[in-house]
Amino acid sequence: MSDPIKILCVDDEKNVLKAIERLFLDSDYEILTAASGDEGLDIISNNDTIQLVISDYRMPKMNGVDFLKAVYDKCPATIRIVLSGYADMAAVIEAINVGHIYKFIPKPWNDDELKVTIAKALDHYEVQQKNIQLTKALEERNEELRDINGSLENLVEERTSELRLQNKILTASQNILDALPLAVIGVDPEGQVVQCNQLGFEYFNKSEGSVLGLHRSDSLPENVNGFIDSVIEKGEFAADIGNNGAQVQARGIYMKHATGQEGAILVFDKGDHT
């Protein structure tokens, strides 16, 4: 344990306190003594790191059970042991239930057995402290995870709202394109057809699946691909091209947006609209 091991011994008989001090004279324990329960509580109030309390059962003014109950109220993690020559079973049960004691040791005690009992009690204390630390760390980790989950939920909600807005914008844009009396096609720098309105599908007798997402060389007529080549080369180009036996006025422009997006926009007009 990182903290020094402090053991508080409370007994109204001074010879008992001296006997315990002698017993642990060569140990690493710091032995604190008190001749009464009130004195013991004063010591605990000034030493919140006492790991173990040993108390006599029969003491004037405040008996061992009342004292250990007060110790439990102040420092519930402290290990509590009762020493007593009073072997009444009712007293033992009271000490366990009220004082929350770890061990009831009869007087006179065996020195070796007392040493072993105290060593085990301190091991128990250390395990308790580790459990408390682990529980605290787990609670902190769970709180962090709750915060992370909350942040993720907010991000997902924000992203979902953004996607809904983008879908609305895309739908509105597509509706506008579909309402135009012109065929409109968009081609990205890699030659993929990324936009086509309804009249564009009709002009080239194509379905949506046979145009969008495909390379222009695989989905558009050869003369249209030649026209696109001229648009890319010149930046802007217009010409009449044949389509299904009719001449179509074609215009195209190669656009580069400040966002980094670029591509060719093509407009085909049969000239038969009102």
C-alpha positions, 0 to 999 in steps of 0.5 A: 500500500502506498500510504503508511500502515496506521493501526489505532488501538483503543483500550482503557487498560494501558498495559494492553496498549503497551503489549500491542505496541511491543508486539509490533515494535519491529514492524512497519506499522505505525501504532496509535493508541487511545485510552477511550472511545472519545479519544479514539474518535479524536485521533480518527478525525485527525487521521483519515488514513487509518487502515485498522482499528482494534478496540476493547469491548468493555470500556467506560462511557463508550463501549467497543460496539458504540465506538466502532459504530462511530468509526464505521460512520466516519470511515466505513473502509477502515477494518475494525477488530474487537478484543475482549475477554467478555465471551457473551455470544450476544455481544459478539453478534452485536459487535458484528451487526452494529459495529461492522467488525472484521474479527472478534478476538478473545483476551488473552490473545495469542501473539502469533495468531493476532499478527496473522489476523492483522496481516489478513485484515490489512490484505482485506483492506488493500483489496477493498481499496483496489476494488474502490479504485477499479469501481471509480475508474469504471464509472469514469470510463462509463461516463466517458463512453456515455459522453462519446455516445452522446456526441456520436448521436448528435453527430449522426443526427446532424449528419442525417439532417444534412443528408436530408437537406442535400437530398431535398436540394438534389431532388429539387435540382433534378426536378428543375432539370427535368422541367427544362425543354432541353436535354442536359448531361453532366460528365466528370473529368474521368468521363463518367456521366454524373447527371442527365435529365429526363429529356436527355434519356429520351433524346438518346433512347437510354434508360437511367441505368444505361447512362448514369454512372457509366463512362461516356464512351460506353453510354453516349453516341460516338458523335456526342463523345467527339463533341465532348472532346471538343468541349474539353479541348476548347473549354466552350463549344457549340455545334449541330450534331446528328441524333436519330436522323435529326439535327440537334443544337449542342452547346457545352462548357467545361467548368471548374468550380472553386471547391475543386469540382469540375466537369463538362455540362452539355445541352442539346436542343432539338429546337422543336419546343415552344 
